[in-house]
Amino acid sequence: MTPSAAGRIGAHTRWGRTPDRSAATEPARRAAASKWMDEVRAEFPDLDDATLQLLADSRRKAHMSRIARLPRRPRRKAA
């Protein structure tokens, strides 16, 4: 079995046992939002929370855009 097949099986098994996906992923979403906020707060400690939130959101979006540009799987080098 390939690692990706094993991962798919594990994911389907996990989500097949989870009635509320949103509640199950809430701690991870909260931690990610906190990471971006902490990053901008360290760089701009004097800004208000609303402005910090805008900066954190922009950094998150930039990060996701960079990830989206990555190839889906590495290309094999020609032998």
N, C-alpha and C positions, 0 to 999 in steps of 0.2 A: 504494500500500500504506500502510495506517495505521501509525503508530508502534507501536501495541500488537501488530499482526500481525507486524511486523518483530521486535519483542522476543520474541514467542512462537517464531518461527522460530529466532532466535538461541539461545534457551534450549534448545529441543529439539535443536538441532544440538550444542550444548555437552554436554548430558547424554547425548546419543547416542554421544559419544566418551569418556565417563568411566565406567569399570567400577566404581569405588569412590567413590560420592558422599560418604560420610562422610569419607574421607581428603581428598577435594578441598575440603571445606568446613571442615576442622579449623582451618586458620590463621585464618579469619574468626571462628569460634566462640571461639578462644583470645583473639583481640584484643578481642572484645566483652566477654568475662568480665573481662579485664584492665582495660578502661575503667571498668567498674562498681566493681571493687575499688579502683582508683586513686582514684576519686571519693570513696568512703567513707573510705579510708585518709587522704586529705588532710583530711577533716573531723573524723575521730576517730583521731588517730595513736596513742593510748595503748591502744586496744582490741586484744584477741587476735584471731588470724586466723579462728577459728571464728565469733566474733561479727561480724567484718567481712564474712565470707562470707554470713551471714544478712542483714545490711543490704544488701549488694550484690544478693543475690537478690531481695529485696523491691523495691529500686529498679528492677531489670530488669522485674519483674512489673508494677509500676505503669506503667512506660513502655509495655509491650506492651498493657496495658489501655487506656491513653489512645489508642494507635494503633488499637485495635480499635473504638473509639467513633467514629472519623472516618468520614465518609461514603465509600463506595466510590469515587465520582467526584463532582466538584463539580457542583452543580445549576446549570443555566443560569438566568440572570436572565430574568425575563419582559420581553419587549421592549415 
